[in-house]
């Protein structure tokens, strides 16, 4: 007797795009003798002849920046022919297609990007005390191709040109190339006690363009699960 089921609604997407959403929390990447980079541990399934290897940092300069700042992700490189499905703790996934353009991304919110996209770790302005925010460094991606981002819940897109714009350093996910960012601090001695640095430090945005903000200050990352910096990241070649 045939099994009665409603599982057909979850059948694999037939989109021919290189990056396509299977659903809001699952990304399908088509590899045709090509290559992408993705967050380590984000592969949940694949079909075909696909090779996985550690991506490294693409040079000593970026490796040192990553180790010293804690910014960025531990990346894996995927190459070959087939289909790879990516996800991260059922967070929402969003796609950007850059055409000789750039975006700046909070490192933990980066899921995957095309091989033609270059990346680097960039420093924000805001003075020495701004380092307390944990958002002094971010990842800039530039070139032509797809970028897949993660948000912890449905995000909000703000027009920076319409009004002075501020966001929590961990809630700001990504912003466009025409936007300038800095850190605004209002830290008193009282705010330095315990865990209450909180809303005393924000990111400030100006210029022409947009910033994407998630309704969360980010998922808690378990030790050793990726995205960490320090000397351990340096020794592992992350």
N, C-alpha and C positions, 0 to 999 in steps of 0.2 A: 504494500500500500504506500503511495507517495506521501512524503512528509509535507504537511501543510505548514507554511511559514510565510512571514512577511519580510524575510531577509533580503529579498530582491531589491528593496529600496536602498540597500547599502552596496549595490554592485559598483565595481570600479569605474571611475570616470573615464570617458572616452576622449577627453580633451587632447588635442594634438600639441598643446603648448609645452615648452620645456619644463616650466613650473606651473602647476595647476592645483587648486584646492580640491581634495577629495571631499572634504567637508571643512567646517570652520576650525577644526583642531588637528587636521591631518593633511600633510602636503605630499603630493605626488610629483616626483622629478623624473623626467625621461632623459636617459643617457643614450646618445648615439655616437659611440666612440668618442665621447667627450668626458668632461671632468667638472666637478663642483667641490666646494668646501662646505662642511656643515658642522654644527655643534656636536662634539663627541658624545656618543650615547643616544643620539636622537633618532637613529634608524630603528624602525619598528618592524619593517618587512621589506623584502625586495624580490624581484624576479629577473632572471637573465644572468649574464656573465658580468658581474660587478666586482671590482677590487676595492678593498678598503685599506687605507694606510694612514698613519699619523701625518698631519699636514705640516707640523712645525710652525715656525713664526716667519719664515721667509727672509731670514737674515739675522745677523747678530744684533743689529740696531733695534729691530722690533722685539727680539727676544729679551733684550735687556729692559726695554720700556715696559714690556708686559710683566716681567718679573718684579720690577721695582714699583710699578703702579698698581698691580692687581687688576688692571683693566683688561678686557677682552675675554675670549673663550678659548678653551682647548679644542682645537679643530681637527676633524678628520677629512681626508681627501677620498672622494669616490670617483672611480673612473671605469670605463668599459661601455657595454651595451646592455640596456635593460631599464627597469623601472624601480625606483627606490622610494619608500614611503617614510616620511619624517614627522616626528611629533615630540613634544616635551611637556610632560605632566598635564596633558589635556589643556594647555593654554591655547588661547586664540591665535591664529596665524593670519598674517596679512602680507600681501605681495606688492612690491614696488618694481617698476621697470625703469632703470636709469638709461638715458641716452646721452652719453658723454657729459654726465652730471655727477653730483656727489650728494650724500646725506651723512649726517652724523648720528650715531646710534649708541645708546647705552649698552655696553657689551653683553650683559646677560639676556638682553632682548633680541640678540641676533641668532637666527636659526640656520640660515644657509645662504650661499650666494654663488653666482656664476664664476667660472675660472677667469673670465675677462675683467672681473671687478678686482681692483687693488684696494688694500686696506692699510691703515696705519693708526697709531694711538696718538691723539692730540690733546693738548693741555688747554684748559679754560683759564680765563683771567679771573681775579677776585681776591688776590692777596694771600698771604701765608695762612691766615685763619680759615680760609675757604677750604683748605685740605681736610678739615673736620667733616665736611659734607659727604665724603666718599664719592663725590661726583666731579672731582677736579679733572679727571681724565675720561675721555670717551673714545669711541672707535669711529673713524671716518672712512667711508667707502666711496670709491669713485671709479668711473668708467662707463661701460655699456653692458647691460645685462640685468638679470633678475636678482633681487634681494628679498629674502623671506624673513619676516620679523615676528616676534612673539609679544603678546600682551596678556597680562593677568586680568582678564575680563574685557568687556567691550570698551574700546578707547574713545577719546574725544579729540577732534581735530580743531585746533585753534588758529585763527588768522592773526599772526603776530603784528601785522601792520595796523590793525584796527584799534589797538589799545596796548598800553604797557602790559607785558605778559610775564608771569612768574609761575614756577612749578616746583614741586619737591624734586630733589635731585634724582631720586630713584623712581619717581612716577613719570618723569619725562623720558619717553621711549626713543624718539627720533625727531630730527628737524631738518628742513630743506637747506639748500646751499646758500640761499640769499639771507639766511638768518644768522645774526651774531649772538653768541651766548656768553654769559659770564656768571659768576657766583656772587650773590648778595648775602652778606652775613650781618647778623645782629646778635653777637654772642656775648653774654655777660658771664661773670664768674659763676653765677647760680646755674646757668644753662650747662656749664661744664661738669656739673656733679651728676653722677648716676647716668641714666640713659637719655636724659632730656635735652639732647641737642636739637632734635625734632625740627619744628617749623622755624627755628631761629636761623636756618640756612636754606636759601632757595636759589634756584636757577633763574636768571633774568634773560629774556629774549627780546631782541629788537631787529629792525630791518624789514625786508620784504619776503614773505613766505609763510610757512606754517610749522607748527610743532604738534606732535602726537603725544597725548598724555593718557596713561592707563589709570584705572580706578583702584590703584594699589601702589604700595611702595616696594613692590617686587616680591617674588617668592624667596623663601629662605633656602639657601643652597647648603646642602649637607657637606661636611668636610670631605675633600677628596673627590667631589662629584663634578669638578670642572669649574672653570672660570676663576680659579684662585691664582694669586700671584705669589710674591715672596721668593725666597731662595729655592723652595721646593719646585716651583714652576720653572725656574732657571735650570735646575739640574735635570729636569725631565725633558727639556727641550721644547716646552709648551710654548 
